[in-house]
Amino acid sequence: MSAVNGDKSRFHRERKQNIARRKRTRELLAAATKKSKPTDAPVSAKPIAVQG
């Protein structure tokens, strides 16, 4: 059913759930991009010698 056909309680409940899910997803993606940027750790100046 749709909101037009009279199932308004379920329609609005699912609508609010969808909006909340999108908001959480955007927040998680924003947090992930913020965390990934500081991983630019300085690389050691000396290369490791490989014996072989």
Residue pairs with C-beta under 8 A, 6 or more apart in sequence:
1 7
1 10
1 11
2 11
3 11
3 12
